[in-house]
């Protein structure tokens, strides 16, 4: 009888100890907000963590983008102003795209709805774009859609910031909320 009581006590302690040591799996986590060129990107889409995935469509990297020169209507370069394009990709053609227009320093850039959205759109106004499950959503409300550029380093090609926007589908039937966005991109490492 004593042996069974000891085994019962040991089993109960093991169960209690094992239960208290188990860690809940919190699921995917957003990367920290950094400005070191860590090549990170993440946000929440309707509350769920959204992270890019490597080689998402077989040919695209998880994060792509670049800084491009702006041209004036007469064809000359808009000296000192650039467009910053970022693409974060997932499987099944899911993508988040940010386009910052006329960038020349850190600060806040409000996102509007572009006239036309093309995957490699340049010379557009600043906008946010997300494509999920075959539906494209673009930023609409300037009051609720912005990018805060925290680091703008053209010498080292490092661009970091935070973002949020509400995307509306083409016919305005549906919307999607992108929040808690952050990116820390070293252009030398992603292209």
C-alpha positions as CSV (number, residue, x, y, z in Angstrom):
1,X,0.0,0.0,0.0
2,X,2.8,2.3,0.8
3,X,4.4,1.8,-2.6
4,X,1.1,2.7,-4.4
5,X,0.7,5.8,-2.3
6,X,4.3,6.9,-3.2
7,X,3.7,6.2,-6.9
8,X,0.4,8.2,-6.7
9,X,2.2,11.1,-5.0
10,X,5.0,11.0,-7.6
11,X,2.5,10.9,-10.4
12,X,0.6,13.9,-9.1
13,X,3.8,15.9,-8.6
14,X,5.0,15.0,-12.1
15,X,1.7,16.0,-13.5
16,X,1.7,19.3,-11.6
17,X,5.4,20.0,-12.4
18,X,4.9,19.1,-16.1
19,X,1.9,21.3,-16.4
20,X,3.5,24.3,-14.8
21,X,6.6,24.0,-17.1
22,X,4.6,23.8,-20.3
23,X,4.8,27.0,-22.3
24,X,1.9,28.2,-24.3
25,X,2.8,28.6,-28.0
26,X,2.1,32.2,-28.7
27,X,2.3,31.7,-32.5
28,X,4.2,34.0,-34.8
29,X,5.5,37.2,-33.3
30,X,6.2,40.6,-34.9
31,X,9.9,41.5,-35.2
32,X,11.0,44.3,-32.9
33,X,11.1,47.9,-34.2
34,X,14.7,48.4,-35.1
35,X,16.7,50.8,-37.3
36,X,19.9,48.7,-37.9
37,X,19.2,47.3,-41.3
38,X,18.0,43.9,-39.8
39,X,16.0,43.1,-43.0
40,X,12.8,42.6,-41.1
41,X,9.2,43.2,-42.0
42,X,5.9,42.5,-40.2
43,X,2.4,43.7,-39.3
44,X,-1.0,42.7,-38.2
45,X,-3.7,42.1,-40.8
46,X,-7.1,42.3,-39.2
47,X,-5.4,41.4,-35.9
48,X,-3.4,38.4,-37.1
49,X,0.4,38.5,-37.4
50,X,1.6,38.8,-41.1
51,X,5.2,38.0,-41.9
52,X,6.8,37.5,-45.3
53,X,7.9,34.0,-46.4
54,X,11.1,33.2,-48.2
55,X,10.8,32.3,-51.9
56,X,7.0,32.8,-51.7
57,X,6.1,32.5,-55.4
58,X,9.1,30.5,-56.5
59,X,10.8,33.5,-58.0
60,X,10.2,36.3,-55.5
61,X,12.2,36.9,-52.4
62,X,10.4,37.4,-49.1
63,X,11.3,41.1,-49.1
64,X,12.1,43.1,-52.2
65,X,12.3,46.8,-53.0
66,X,14.4,49.7,-53.7
67,X,14.8,53.4,-53.9
68,X,14.3,55.0,-57.3
69,X,14.8,58.4,-58.7
70,X,11.8,60.6,-59.4
71,X,11.5,62.3,-62.8
72,X,9.8,65.6,-63.5
73,X,7.3,66.1,-66.3
74,X,10.0,67.4,-68.6
75,X,12.0,64.2,-68.1
76,X,14.7,65.6,-65.8
77,X,15.6,64.0,-62.5
78,X,13.8,65.5,-59.4
79,X,17.1,66.1,-57.5
80,X,17.1,65.1,-53.9
81,X,13.7,63.3,-54.0
82,X,13.3,59.6,-54.3
83,X,10.5,57.0,-54.2
84,X,10.9,54.2,-51.7
85,X,9.3,50.9,-52.7
86,X,8.9,47.9,-50.4
87,X,7.3,44.5,-51.2
88,X,6.8,41.8,-48.6
89,X,5.7,38.5,-50.2
90,X,3.9,35.3,-49.0
91,X,2.8,32.2,-50.8
92,X,-0.3,32.3,-53.1
93,X,0.5,35.7,-54.4
94,X,-0.1,37.4,-51.1
95,X,1.8,40.7,-51.0
96,X,2.0,43.9,-49.0
97,X,3.4,46.9,-50.9
98,X,4.4,50.3,-49.6
99,X,5.3,53.2,-51.9
100,X,6.6,56.4,-50.4
101,X,6.7,59.2,-52.8
102,X,9.1,62.2,-52.8
103,X,11.2,61.0,-49.9
104,X,14.2,63.1,-48.8
105,X,14.2,62.7,-45.0
106,X,12.7,60.9,-42.0
107,X,9.1,61.8,-41.0
108,X,5.5,60.9,-41.5
109,X,4.2,60.0,-45.0
110,X,0.4,59.8,-45.3
111,X,-0.9,57.2,-47.7
112,X,-3.6,58.0,-50.2
113,X,-5.4,55.9,-52.8
114,X,-3.4,55.7,-56.0
115,X,-5.0,56.3,-59.3
116,X,-3.7,53.0,-60.6
117,X,-1.7,50.3,-58.7
118,X,0.9,48.4,-60.6
119,X,3.4,45.9,-59.1
120,X,6.3,48.1,-60.1
121,X,4.5,51.5,-59.9
122,X,6.8,54.5,-59.8
123,X,5.9,58.2,-59.9
124,X,2.8,57.5,-57.9
125,X,1.6,59.2,-54.7
126,X,2.4,57.4,-51.5
127,X,0.2,54.5,-50.9
128,X,-0.3,51.1,-49.2
129,X,-1.4,48.0,-51.0
130,X,-2.2,44.5,-49.9
131,X,-3.4,41.5,-52.0
132,X,-4.9,38.5,-50.1
133,X,-6.9,35.7,-51.4
134,X,-7.2,37.2,-54.8
135,X,-8.5,40.5,-53.6
136,X,-6.5,43.7,-53.9
137,X,-6.9,46.5,-51.2
138,X,-5.4,49.9,-51.4
139,X,-5.0,52.6,-48.8
140,X,-7.9,55.1,-48.8
141,X,-8.2,57.3,-45.8
142,X,-5.3,59.7,-45.3
143,X,-6.3,60.2,-41.7
144,X,-5.8,56.5,-40.9
145,X,-3.0,55.5,-43.2
146,X,0.6,56.5,-42.7
147,X,4.2,55.4,-42.7
148,X,6.6,56.9,-40.1
149,X,10.1,56.7,-41.6
150,X,12.5,56.4,-38.7
151,X,15.7,56.0,-40.6
152,X,16.5,57.3,-44.0
153,X,20.1,56.5,-44.8
154,X,20.9,56.8,-48.5
155,X,24.6,56.3,-47.9
156,X,24.2,52.9,-46.2
157,X,20.9,52.1,-48.0
158,X,19.1,51.5,-44.7
159,X,15.4,52.4,-44.4
160,X,13.3,51.7,-41.3
161,X,9.9,52.7,-40.1
162,X,6.4,51.8,-38.9
163,X,3.2,51.8,-40.8
164,X,-0.6,51.3,-40.7
165,X,-3.4,51.7,-43.2
166,X,-6.9,50.7,-44.0
167,X,-7.1,49.1,-47.4
168,X,-10.3,49.1,-49.4
169,X,-11.2,46.7,-52.2
170,X,-11.5,48.0,-55.7
171,X,-15.3,48.5,-55.6
172,X,-15.3,49.6,-51.9
173,X,-17.2,46.5,-50.8
174,X,-14.6,45.2,-48.3
175,X,-11.9,46.7,-46.2
176,X,-8.9,45.3,-44.4
177,X,-7.0,46.8,-41.5
178,X,-3.2,46.7,-41.5
179,X,-1.7,47.7,-38.1
180,X,1.5,47.5,-36.0
181,X,3.6,47.5,-39.2
182,X,7.3,47.7,-39.0
183,X,10.2,47.4,-41.4
184,X,14.0,47.7,-41.1
185,X,15.5,47.2,-44.6
186,X,19.1,47.1,-45.8
187,X,18.8,47.5,-49.5
188,X,22.3,46.0,-50.0
189,X,21.0,42.7,-48.6
190,X,17.6,42.3,-50.2
191,X,18.3,43.0,-53.8
